[in-house]
Amino acid sequence: MVPDYLAYVYPVNPIITEAEIRACVEQMSTSREAASFTYAFAAVTINLARTAFDLREQISHLLTRALEHRELLGLENITQPWLLRIMTSIFLEICFMGLRKTSLGFYYLRDAISLLQLLRISSPEHTCHLSVPERARLQRVYWECFIHERYTALSNYLPLILPPLPSGLPEHDPTLPPNIQSGWSLIIQTFLPVDTDFVRYWLDDRSAATPAWLESKHRQLQLSDSAWHVALARLSDMQQADLIITRQWLRTLLWQIALSSPVLLSSEALSLPLHLSSQLRLFLQRLGPNSVSIHGSSILNKLFEITNAIADVVIHLPDASRDETMARVDDILFLKDFIFGFERIEEQQKRILIDKFERMRERLPEMEEVRALVGTLPSVGVVEGPAGEVVWGE
């Protein structure tokens, strides 16, 4: 499983190296911590590298084994947290979130953050004695926890405790492949606009967001930065998919916050999902589903939120022209086919989108294209596959 890990897991979790994984495999019979990590490594690799719906049982079994071998922290080792244990918790979090076990995922994310804070990575006097590669690696794991906590806060309405690393982006690590280092810096920069105000407005009183703050975030999340596009073009399709969809998702969330503001943004900003849909469609047509599916359930949730927002605009924006409306309907058709093509898409999400499409038909009864859109929708149910596994039925 190491080749799959290096291809699909390490680029977005650039902490534990191939040599360290192989060492853990060799030490499984003598080290509980190595065994626990190895089972978690196997689970997260299957979770991110393979897309079949019926892998849940296998992933669950591996997670159980990882937890069975996990040592409790006690009096003798509480002052010595280590990187392997932090990444075990992060891999557990990723898998539990993929299995829709949100509470367990949040628990192990907080476990990783607690261990991380014991290392005091944000204090230079505690890391100055380390080599540059080791210090940079600790900085990367800090930012990984930061990114995961931001995503969890926005997607599952949970609080934050981890501030940005005061020293900024991770130091240059000569041992890390350049494309992974560049991609990791870009994903950090993508989540940096998600500050405490962003999360507070999203979770609590969205009407408290000021026009100046909204305009500032709108500029930060635009895709017009030429340097950003140049750096993006050098990355793999998998990395590009993660970055583009994540940034478009954050722009959609900002748009939803803006709708609750007493002083609305410009009409261009308010109709943002209309412009976003065509950008996203062109991007997905170029990369295809394989570059998206390997990111697991989180990226499908982002695509669902974006498509849902586009449908809301079509339903509620009164001054859109017929041509503009039909262009968005066509985009939604593409996104619907794209999202429904994944086995991991949730039945509830399918039902929400189908309901929105029905409302579009009611809102625009004179447009034959909208009636055609609804006519292409599947009925959603659950059936058993040939081996007894549960699959989505149409």
C-alpha positions as CSV (number, residue, x, y, z in Angstrom):
1,M,0.0,0.0,0.0
2,V,3.0,2.3,0.2
3,P,2.8,3.4,-3.5
4,D,-0.8,4.4,-3.1
5,Y,0.1,6.3,0.1
6,L,2.8,8.2,-1.7
7,A,0.5,9.0,-4.7
8,Y,-2.7,9.9,-2.9
9,V,-2.1,10.5,0.8
10,Y,1.4,12.0,1.3
11,P,0.9,15.0,-1.1
12,V,-1.9,16.3,1.1
13,N,-0.5,15.0,4.4
14,P,3.3,15.5,3.9
15,I,4.5,14.4,7.3
16,I,5.4,10.7,7.6
17,T,7.9,9.5,5.0
18,E,8.1,6.2,3.1
19,A,11.1,5.1,5.2
20,E,9.2,5.7,8.4
21,I,6.2,3.8,7.3
22,R,8.3,0.8,6.3
23,A,10.0,1.0,9.7
24,C,6.6,0.9,11.5
25,V,5.6,-2.2,9.5
26,E,8.8,-3.9,10.6
27,Q,8.2,-2.9,14.3
28,M,4.5,-3.9,14.4
29,S,5.2,-7.0,16.5
30,T,7.3,-5.2,19.1
31,S,5.7,-1.7,19.2
32,R,2.1,-1.0,19.9
33,E,2.4,2.6,18.7
34,A,4.0,1.4,15.4
35,A,1.2,-1.1,15.0
36,S,-1.5,1.5,15.7
37,F,0.0,3.9,13.2
38,T,0.3,1.1,10.5
39,Y,-3.4,0.2,10.8
40,A,-4.3,3.9,10.6
41,F,-2.0,4.3,7.6
42,A,-3.7,1.4,5.8
43,A,-7.2,2.8,6.6
44,V,-6.5,6.3,5.4
45,T,-4.8,5.0,2.2
46,I,-7.8,2.9,1.3
47,N,-10.1,5.8,2.2
48,L,-8.3,8.3,-0.1
49,A,-7.0,6.0,-2.8
50,R,-10.0,3.9,-3.5
51,T,-13.6,5.0,-4.2
52,A,-15.8,2.0,-3.9
53,F,-18.7,2.3,-1.5
54,D,-18.3,-1.2,-0.1
55,L,-14.9,-0.4,1.4
56,R,-16.4,1.0,4.6
57,E,-16.4,-2.3,6.4
58,Q,-12.7,-2.8,5.7
59,I,-11.8,0.7,6.7
60,S,-13.9,0.3,10.0
61,H,-12.0,-2.9,10.7
62,L,-8.6,-1.3,10.3
63,L,-9.7,1.7,12.5
64,T,-10.7,-0.8,15.2
65,R,-7.3,-2.5,15.0
66,A,-5.6,0.9,15.2
67,L,-7.5,1.8,18.3
68,E,-6.9,-1.6,20.0
69,H,-3.1,-1.1,19.6
70,R,-3.1,2.6,20.7
71,E,-1.3,3.1,24.0
72,L,-2.8,5.4,26.6
73,L,-0.7,8.4,27.6
74,G,0.4,8.0,31.2
75,L,2.8,9.4,33.8
76,E,5.9,8.1,32.0
77,N,5.2,9.4,28.5
78,I,2.8,12.4,28.9
79,T,5.7,14.8,28.4
80,Q,7.0,13.1,25.3
81,P,4.3,13.5,22.5
82,W,5.7,12.4,19.2
83,L,4.9,13.0,15.5
84,L,3.8,9.4,14.8
85,R,1.0,9.6,17.4
86,I,-0.2,12.9,16.1
87,M,-0.5,11.6,12.6
88,T,-2.2,8.5,13.8
89,S,-4.9,10.7,15.3
90,I,-5.1,12.8,12.1
91,F,-5.5,9.6,10.0
92,L,-8.2,8.4,12.4
93,E,-10.0,11.8,12.1
94,I,-9.9,11.7,8.3
95,C,-11.4,8.1,8.2
96,F,-14.1,8.8,10.8
97,M,-15.2,11.9,9.0
98,G,-15.3,9.8,5.8
99,L,-17.5,7.3,7.6
100,R,-19.8,10.1,8.7
101,K,-18.7,9.6,12.4
102,T,-18.4,13.3,12.9
103,S,-18.1,13.2,16.7
104,L,-15.3,10.6,16.6
105,G,-13.5,12.5,13.9
106,F,-13.7,15.7,15.9
107,Y,-12.4,13.9,19.0
108,Y,-9.3,12.6,17.3
109,L,-8.7,16.0,15.6
110,R,-8.7,17.6,19.1
111,D,-6.4,14.8,20.3
112,A,-3.9,15.6,17.6
113,I,-4.1,19.3,18.4
114,S,-3.6,18.7,22.1
115,L,-0.4,16.7,21.4
116,L,0.7,19.3,18.9
117,Q,0.3,22.1,21.5
118,L,2.4,20.1,23.9
119,L,5.3,20.3,21.4
120,R,5.0,24.1,21.5
121,I,5.9,24.4,17.8
122,S,4.8,28.1,17.8
123,S,7.7,29.0,20.3
124,P,11.0,29.3,18.4
125,E,13.0,28.6,21.6
126,H,11.5,25.1,21.6
127,T,12.4,24.2,18.0
128,C,15.6,26.2,17.3
129,H,17.8,23.2,18.1
130,L,16.2,21.1,15.4
131,S,17.4,20.6,11.8
132,V,15.6,22.7,9.1
133,P,13.8,19.6,7.6
134,E,12.6,18.4,11.1
135,R,11.5,21.9,12.1
136,A,9.7,22.4,8.7
137,R,8.0,19.1,9.2
138,L,6.6,20.1,12.6
139,Q,5.4,23.4,11.0
140,R,3.6,21.4,8.3
141,V,1.8,19.2,10.9
142,Y,0.8,22.3,12.7
143,W,-0.7,23.7,9.5
144,E,-2.4,20.4,8.8
145,C,-4.2,20.6,12.1
146,F,-5.1,24.2,11.4
147,I,-6.6,23.3,8.0
148,H,-8.5,20.3,9.3
149,E,-10.0,22.3,12.2
150,R,-11.1,25.1,9.8
151,Y,-12.8,22.7,7.5
152,T,-14.5,20.9,10.4
153,A,-15.7,24.2,11.9
154,L,-17.3,25.3,8.6
155,S,-18.7,21.9,7.6
156,N,-19.9,20.6,11.0
157,Y,-20.4,23.8,12.9
158,L,-17.8,23.2,15.6
159,P,-15.5,25.7,17.4
160,L,-11.9,26.6,16.8
161,I,-9.0,26.6,19.3
162,L,-5.9,26.7,17.0
163,P,-4.6,30.1,15.8
164,P,-2.4,30.4,12.7
165,L,1.3,29.6,13.2
166,P,3.0,33.0,14.1
167,S,6.0,32.3,12.0
168,G,3.9,31.9,8.9
169,L,4.3,29.3,6.1
170,P,6.6,26.3,6.8
171,E,10.3,26.8,6.1
172,H,11.7,25.5,2.9
173,D,12.5,21.8,3.3
174,P,15.1,20.5,0.8
175,T,14.0,16.9,1.5
176,L,10.4,17.5,0.4
177,P,9.6,17.3,-3.4
178,P,9.1,20.8,-4.8
179,N,5.6,20.2,-6.1
180,I,4.4,18.9,-2.7
181,Q,6.0,21.8,-0.9
182,S,4.4,24.3,-3.3
183,G,1.0,22.7,-3.2
184,W,1.1,22.5,0.6
185,S,1.9,26.3,0.8
186,L,-1.0,27.0,-1.5
187,I,-3.5,25.1,0.5
188,I,-2.4,26.9,3.7
189,Q,-2.9,30.2,1.9
190,T,-6.3,29.1,0.7
191,F,-7.4,28.6,4.3
192,L,-5.8,31.6,5.8
193,P,-8.7,33.9,5.0
194,V,-10.8,31.6,7.2
195,D,-10.1,33.6,10.4
196,T,-12.0,33.7,13.6
197,D,-14.4,36.3,12.3
198,F,-15.1,34.2,9.2
199,V,-16.0,31.2,11.4
200,R,-17.9,33.4,13.9
201,Y,-20.1,34.9,11.2
202,W,-20.7,31.5,9.7
203,L,-21.6,29.8,13.0
204,D,-23.5,32.7,14.7
205,D,-24.8,36.1,13.6
206,R,-24.1,36.4,9.9
207,S,-25.7,39.8,9.8
208,A,-22.9,41.2,11.9
209,A,-20.5,40.9,9.0
210,T,-19.6,44.4,7.8
211,P,-19.4,45.4,4.1
212,A,-15.7,46.3,4.5
213,W,-15.0,42.8,5.9
214,L,-17.0,41.1,3.2
215,E,-15.3,43.0,0.4
216,S,-11.9,42.2,1.9
217,K,-12.7,38.5,2.0
218,H,-14.1,38.6,-1.4
219,R,-10.8,40.0,-2.8
220,Q,-8.7,37.4,-0.8
221,L,-10.7,34.5,-2.3
222,Q,-10.8,35.7,-5.9
223,L,-9.0,33.6,-8.5
224,S,-7.4,36.5,-10.3
225,D,-4.0,36.4,-8.7
226,S,-1.6,35.6,-11.7
227,A,1.2,34.3,-9.4
228,W,-1.3,31.9,-7.8
229,H,-2.3,30.5,-11.2
230,V,1.3,30.1,-12.3
231,A,2.0,28.1,-9.2
232,L,-1.2,26.1,-9.6
233,A,-0.3,25.1,-13.1
234,R,2.9,23.4,-11.9
235,L,0.9,21.0,-9.7
236,S,-0.6,17.6,-10.4
237,D,-4.3,17.3,-11.4
238,M,-5.1,15.9,-7.9
239,Q,-3.5,18.9,-6.2
240,Q,-5.3,21.3,-8.5
241,A,-8.6,19.7,-7.9
242,D,-8.2,20.2,-4.1
243,L,-7.2,23.8,-4.4
244,I,-9.7,25.0,-7.0
245,I,-12.7,23.3,-5.4
246,T,-11.8,24.3,-1.9
247,R,-11.4,28.0,-2.9
248,Q,-14.6,28.0,-4.8
249,W,-16.3,26.4,-1.8
250,L,-15.0,29.1,0.5
251,R,-16.3,31.7,-1.9
252,T,-19.7,30.1,-1.8
253,L,-19.7,30.2,2.0
254,L,-18.8,33.9,1.9
255,W,-21.6,34.5,-0.5
256,Q,-24.0,32.9,1.9
257,I,-22.7,35.1,4.8
258,A,-23.1,38.2,2.5
259,L,-26.8,37.4,1.9
260,S,-27.4,38.0,5.6
261,S,-25.6,41.4,5.7
262,P,-27.9,44.4,6.2
263,V,-25.8,46.3,3.6
264,L,-25.4,44.0,0.7
265,L,-22.3,43.7,-1.5
266,S,-22.3,44.7,-5.1
267,S,-24.6,42.9,-7.5
268,E,-21.5,41.2,-9.0
269,A,-20.5,39.7,-5.6
270,L,-24.1,38.7,-4.8
271,S,-24.4,36.8,-8.1
272,L,-21.1,35.1,-7.5
273,P,-22.3,31.5,-7.8
274,L,-23.6,32.3,-11.3
275,H,-20.0,33.2,-12.4
276,L,-18.5,30.5,-10.3
277,S,-20.5,27.7,-11.9
278,S,-19.1,28.2,-15.4
279,Q,-15.5,28.4,-14.0
280,L,-16.0,25.2,-12.0
281,R,-17.5,23.4,-14.9
282,L,-14.6,24.2,-17.2
283,F,-12.2,23.0,-14.6
284,L,-14.0,19.7,-13.9
285,Q,-14.3,19.0,-17.6
286,R,-10.6,19.3,-18.0
287,L,-9.6,17.2,-15.0
288,G,-12.3,14.6,-14.9
289,P,-13.8,12.7,-11.9
290,N,-10.7,10.7,-11.0
291,S,-8.8,13.8,-9.8
292,V,-11.7,14.6,-7.5
293,S,-12.7,11.2,-6.1
294,I,-9.3,10.5,-4.5
295,H,-9.9,13.4,-2.0
296,G,-12.7,11.4,-0.3
297,S,-16.0,12.7,1.1
298,S,-14.9,16.2,2.0
299,I,-14.5,17.3,-1.6
300,L,-17.8,15.9,-2.5
301,N,-19.4,17.8,0.3
302,K,-17.8,21.0,-1.1
303,L,-19.1,20.3,-4.6
304,F,-22.6,19.7,-3.1
305,E,-22.5,23.0,-1.3
306,I,-21.5,24.8,-4.4
307,T,-24.2,23.2,-6.6
308,N,-26.8,23.8,-3.9
309,A,-25.8,27.5,-3.9
310,I,-26.0,27.8,-7.7
311,A,-29.5,26.3,-7.6
312,D,-30.5,28.8,-4.9
313,V,-29.4,31.7,-7.1
314,V,-31.4,30.4,-10.1
315,I,-34.5,30.0,-7.9
316,H,-34.2,33.4,-6.0
317,L,-32.4,35.9,-8.2
318,P,-35.2,37.8,-9.9
319,D,-33.3,40.0,-12.4
320,A,-31.3,37.3,-14.2
321,S,-31.8,37.2,-17.9
322,R,-33.2,34.1,-19.7
323,D,-29.9,33.4,-21.4
324,E,-28.0,33.7,-18.1
325,T,-30.5,31.5,-16.3
326,M,-30.3,28.8,-19.0
327,A,-26.5,28.9,-18.9
328,R,-26.7,28.2,-15.2
329,V,-29.2,25.4,-15.7
330,D,-26.9,23.8,-18.1
331,D,-24.0,24.1,-15.6
332,I,-26.2,22.6,-12.9
333,L,-27.0,19.7,-15.2
334,F,-23.3,19.0,-15.6
335,L,-22.6,19.3,-11.9
336,K,-25.5,17.1,-11.0
337,D,-24.3,14.4,-13.4
338,F,-20.7,14.8,-12.1
339,I,-21.7,14.6,-8.4
340,F,-24.3,11.8,-8.8
341,G,-21.7,9.8,-10.5
342,F,-19.8,9.1,-7.2
343,E,-20.9,6.2,-5.0
344,R,-20.0,8.2,-1.9
345,I,-22.6,10.9,-2.5
346,E,-25.1,10.9,0.4
347,E,-28.7,10.1,-0.2
348,Q,-29.7,13.2,1.8
349,Q,-27.6,15.4,-0.5
350,K,-29.3,13.8,-3.5
351,R,-32.7,14.5,-2.1
352,I,-31.8,18.1,-1.3
353,L,-30.6,18.8,-4.9
354,I,-33.7,17.0,-6.4
355,D,-35.9,19.2,-4.2
356,K,-34.1,22.3,-5.5
357,F,-34.5,21.2,-9.1
358,E,-38.3,20.7,-8.5
359,R,-38.5,24.2,-7.1
360,M,-36.6,25.5,-10.2
361,R,-39.3,23.9,-12.4
362,E,-42.0,25.6,-10.4
363,R,-40.2,28.9,-10.5
364,L,-39.6,28.8,-14.2
365,P,-42.5,26.8,-15.7
366,E,-42.2,28.4,-19.1
367,M,-38.7,27.1,-19.7
368,E,-38.7,23.7,-21.4
369,E,-35.0,23.3,-20.5
370,V,-35.8,23.4,-16.8
371,R,-38.5,20.7,-17.3
372,A,-35.9,18.7,-19.2
373,L,-33.5,19.1,-16.3
374,V,-35.9,17.7,-13.7
375,G,-36.8,14.9,-16.1
376,T,-33.2,13.6,-16.1
377,L,-33.2,13.2,-12.3
378,P,-33.0,9.7,-10.8
379,S,-35.3,8.4,-8.1
380,V,-33.2,8.0,-5.0
381,G,-33.3,4.8,-2.9
382,V,-31.1,2.2,-1.4
383,V,-30.8,-1.3,-2.8
384,E,-28.5,-4.3,-2.3
385,G,-25.7,-5.0,-4.7
386,P,-24.9,-8.5,-6.0
387,A,-22.7,-9.3,-3.0
388,G,-25.2,-7.9,-0.5
389,E,-23.4,-4.6,-0.1
390,V,-25.5,-1.4,0.2
391,V,-25.3,0.8,-2.9
392,W,-27.2,3.8,-4.1
393,G,-30.1,2.8,-6.3
394,E,-31.6,4.7,-9.2
